[in-house]
Each structure stands twice: as structure tokens, then as C-alpha cells.
């Protein structure tokens, strides 16, 4: 990518130290983890900030493949408004062959396959581009479980930043892998409690702007509609699960009207 970013790899998983040395990247091998050995988000952000020498930071999961359109979008958003956070949806793709990064055209084949066979995941946010002084106080979320990315979206808006959805301009490829489901439920519940449940569970639909052809387009009205939609869905769930509430307000059970 150009301009070349400062890259910090966090974690001591097999191969991380070796690839950091090979590519001349900064490596932090000591990371706080949950009882099940999963990294803690607050520690990742804190240690990366201490290691950073740049005014702009990006958190991104290590199973994501970026292309030059990512840096182009970062520069566009940064030049438009410094007090902003750039996010976007990923495209899930089975990447079954190695990518030849020595070939300057490597990205063309990947982009073609991703567009033809990939699946866009509009509820997943795998990268956050933000000013250095953002996200200084992040709860102790467990990485890869529910709600931590939703909280990061909420926090950006809570502190007055413009939240820019760059999905239209940026293709980021998520390499499919088998997820760990054995502890996901308990750890996800813990994350949701730390996040504040619905009130702070935001999604890309809560973005204030959309990046389109390098321009930030205001879409603030969509945020209000998304909040109302989520509230309506939660209300329906409450009515469906609470007999006493249905009796109290005289509502017919949803099962009877469907």
C-alpha cells in the first residue's frame, strides 16, 4: 500500500514473530487474554497506541486482505474531515490458493473472484480508521465476539466524530475460516453487557456519511430510522416472550397474528 503505513502485529500465535521479522514489521507478542486465551480489545488498542508514531491509526483483523483502494479512501476521508472514523463491510471469500504478492497485478485476480463469488457481510465491521486520540478508554471486550465492534461505532458518534461507511469505495476481503463456537455464547454475552446492550449496539446503518467515488455523502437520516427499526424489533420480541406484558397492554400474541 502507498503510502506505506506503520504496521504493528499483536499476538504470539505461531508464525507471527517470523513474518514480522521477514517483512520488517513491529511485533508486540504480549497481549492480555481472556480465560479462554482470546485477546482483550482494550489491551490491543492501548499497546498499539504506545507503539504508534502516526497521527492516524487503523485497527484491522489479521485475516483481512487490503488493496490500494483502502489507502485511497483513507486519504479522501482524512482530507475531508480529521474528526472522523472510517469503517466498512467486508466480503467473505474462500481463499484457497496463496497470493503472489511479488506480482504487481496480484490484486486484480483477487478482486475479480471476490466480486463474483464473495459474500458481503453488512453487519460485520473488521476495520476502524481513527485519529490517534480516539478510543483511549475501551472496555475489556473479548476479541472476535459480539458487540465490541458495535460499541466502537457508538463511541465514535458519542464523541462527535463523523462515522464514514466506505463500503462502496473499498473492497476488503475476509479469508473464510472455521470459527470457535464452543465459548462464543458466554463470551458474547459478557461483551454485550460491557457494551450496554441495545443502547450502544450500533451498526454500519448508523453511519453519518457514505464514501462514494471519494466523496463523503451525508446520510444522517438513516441513523434515526435504524434506531427505530431496532427498537421496534426488540418490542416485538418483548411482546412475544412476556405474557404478563401482553395482558397488561392488551396486545395479541404475535404467534396468533402471523
Residue, then its C-alpha position, 0 to 999 in steps of 0.5 A: x500500500x502507498x503510502x506505506x503505513x506503520x504496521x504493528x502485529x499483536x499476538x504470539x500465535x505461531x508464525x507471527x514473530x517470523x513474518x514480522x521479522x521477514x517483512x520488517x514489521x513491529x511485533x508486540x507478542x504480549x497481549x492480555x487474554x481472556x480465560x479462554x486465551x482470546x485477546x482483550x480489545x482494550x489491551x490491543x488498542x492501548x499497546x498499539x497506541x504506545x507503539x504508534x508514531x502516526x497521527x492516524x491509526x487503523x485497527x484491522x483483523x489479521x485475516x483481512x486482505x487490503x488493496x490500494x483502494x483502502x489507502x485511497x479512501x483513507x486519504x479522501x476521508x482524512x482530507x475531508x474531515x480529521x474528526x472522523x472514523x472510517x469503517x466498512x463491510x467486508x466480503x467473505x471469500x474462500x481463499x484457497x490458493x496463496x497470493x503472489x504478492x511479488x506480482x504487481x497485478x496480484x490484486x486484480x485476480x483477487x478482486x475479480x473472484x471476490x466480486x463474483x463469488x464473495x459474500x458481503x457481510x453488512x453487519x460485520x465491521x473488521x476495520x476502524x480508521x481513527x485519529x490517534x486520540x480516539x478510543x483511549x478508554x475501551x472496555x475489556x471486550x473479548x476479541x472476535x465476539x459480539x458487540x465490541x465492534x458495535x460499541x466502537x461505532x457508538x463511541x465514535x458518534x458519542x464523541x462527535x466524530x463523523x462515522x464514514x461507511x466506505x463500503x462502496x469505495x473499498x473492497x476488503x476481503x475476509x479469508x473464510x475460516x472455521x470459527x470457535x463456537x464452543x465459548x462464543x455464547x458466554x463470551x458474547x454475552x459478557x461483551x454485550x453487557x460491557x457494551x450496554x446492550x441495545x443502547x450502544x449496539x450500533x451498526x454500519x446503518x448508523x453511519x453519518x456519511x457514505x464514501x462514494x467515488x471519494x466523496x463523503x455523502x451525508x446520510x444522517x437520516x438513516x441513523x434515526x430510522x435504524x434506531x427505530x427499526x431496532x427498537x421496534x424489533x426488540x418490542x416485538x420480541x418483548x411482546x412475544x416472550x412476556x405474557x404478563x406484558x401482553x395482558x397488561x397492554x392488551x396486545x395479541x400474541x404475535x404467534x396468533x397474528x402471523 
